[in-house]
């Protein structure tokens, strides 16, 4: 019996301990005084570069020096505006909330703006208008109304107007599918006037309907003309020869019509034999121009010249996209002899120029091709210098049309203290100034690269 009592006592003690443990757990999860559940906030710690930053609660601001350091790291890592809570923009704005005139933070925002503008110009050239819109939203958040943003918006407006001109030409050529395609492109561009685009779609639809009606009328007219011609031929056979001669002398309109028909036939034959521009006085272009000299409103001749111009432009653009700039330029030269192709020629040359600028931004040329106007020596990181650590950083960057540097990227860096060396190199190169690369007499943006070396002086 005593052993049974001991066992019972032990069970009671164990049960009591378990009950106390459960109560303590319940107290830890609930408020004793109100019974409300404990509010637990789980905040993910953001990552900046390769560093994890301690999560912040609402309203909590980092110390200025810490925020500036994290802002630079985020900038060097390409985290300009995203992700939220771990971007260069986020950290610099934290600094400016505490010190509105903080020079490094203001400079940081300026560098972010330059990078975003450079990215926007690149995606415009690549026709990625959705990404362009995203970048414009950020730019208007950071520096709305700045010269860089206004210049970017002006470029978009010029692009839109150029596309409207292409669309107009497509309608004039009765190429309605092309006109609709161009309208869709316009609608995808940020800042486009959607109401104007919608009205243009209506006009295209009306033109297409009118064109179909006109084709039917033209068919009926040609049928009527054939019937009249047959009847006139019958009457002419019944008349005397002198009367026929007198009739032919007075019918100058018929002579013009026959002349035009013969010229159009000659033009068509030259097109088939690929005698488009040469010989100068025996080519398709020559005969089409002869038709227009007699009848300036002749639609067949105008359409023939427009089709020739478009075919030449398509070949030139194919050459340009393959990087054959000389062939592209030479292909367009004959169009200068076609007055009606003036607008198409201007648009094509603009497109080829954009392609050349895009290629220049992508291809890296030697920095020796540039003339330095201002060079800033990189500051040797103190920790690396005190330890005798040497290193080098290979940077690629774009020299803009104004000679400034932007879109700076770390292509390669020494393994030891890579972030310190990279940060110092970027800070220096961002202040460099060059004479810009020239294209056909105009300055353009061009990518290049340089190697920044850090050596301890003996």
Phi, psi and omega in degrees: 000314179304322180296325179293319179296320179297319180295319180295320180296319179297320180296320179297316180298314180298316180297321180295317180299317180297319181295316180298318179299318180295319179296316179299321177296321179294319178298323182292333183263353183223156176278129184290322189280327185245337183084000179287146177295149179288131180274112180249123180258121180257116183242123178288139178278121181289158179247129178242115187062239175254011183253142175262127183261138178301134181295148180247147174273167183302133177085350181277132181246143175287159173295150186304310182298320179296314180298321179295318179296314180294324177299317180294318179297316179298319180297313180296332181273359180085007178271073187288305183234351179224153359283157178300132179089357179212031180249162177300319179302315182300313184289319180294324177293327175297320178296314185290338174294330181266324181225089186303336182256018183296115187297312180300322180291318178296321177294323177299316177297322178297318178295321177298316179301314181298319180295315181294321178297317179298317178297319180297317179298323179294313183288334174295314178299323179279000179063029175267079189284336177296315179293325176302317180298319179297316181293323178295323177300314180295317182297321179288337175286321185275311188214059178299136178084001179287163182300320182297315182292318179297321178295321178295315179295325178295321178297319178297319179296319178296321178297316180299315181295322178297320179291324176298325178292318176299318179298318179299316179297321180297320178294317180298328179273005181063024177265077189288328177297319178295320180298318179294320179299316180295322178298319177298322177296317180300316183296335181278349183277129178302136178088357179293145178282100185293330178293318178297318179298320179296317178297324179294321177300320179297316180297320179297316179299318179294318180297320179296317178296316179298322181296317179297320178294320180295322178299318180295317178298318180298320178298317180295321179295317181295323177296316179296318179297324179293320178296316179296318181298318179297319181293318179296323179296322179294316179296320182297325180293335182273343182274161180285161181297316179300319180296324180294322180294317179297321181294321183289329179293328182272350186263068181290329180298320178295323178298317178299317181298317179295320180297317179296317180298319180294318179296317178297321178296319178296319179298315180298320178297319180293326177297317181295327180267009177063028173266071188282309184246337182231152354298153187305320183258014180213043182240169178298316180298319179302311184290323176297319178295325177297320177299313182293335176292329178274317182225094186296342181260010183296116185287327181295316180293317179298315180295321179299315179294321179296320180293321176298313181300317182294321179296319178296317181296319178300318178295319180296318180293323176298318178296319181296318181294337177271359180086008179271076187293324179296315179297320180297316181295315181294326181296325183280339187306316182298338182293346178295343179271359179249105184300320184288349181263010185302313181293317178298320180296317179297317180295318181296317179296325177294318179295319180295321177299317179299320179296320179295320179295319179297317179295321180299322181291330185274322183278142181262125175254159181297141178294342178291346177285348184254152175256120181289136172251331175208131178232132178249127180286129179298143178277130180289123178304130187300316182297319180292319182294318181294333180264358179074025181272127178254161180192176176210154182227131175260119181245138167249148182200166180257129170270115186286177179294343177263357179094357178281167178255142179206174179051050182281129182231142175274113180273328182199145179210152176301148185290320182282125177054041184301320183293320180294314179296318182296315180299318180293319181295316180296317180301323180285312184296329179296344179259358181289154178225136181232167164279128186291160174290146183248144176225115182053039177086357181245144178287141178226166176278142182214135179275142177215184177208160180214160176246124179256122183249138178246112181234137179282127180287136182277000000 
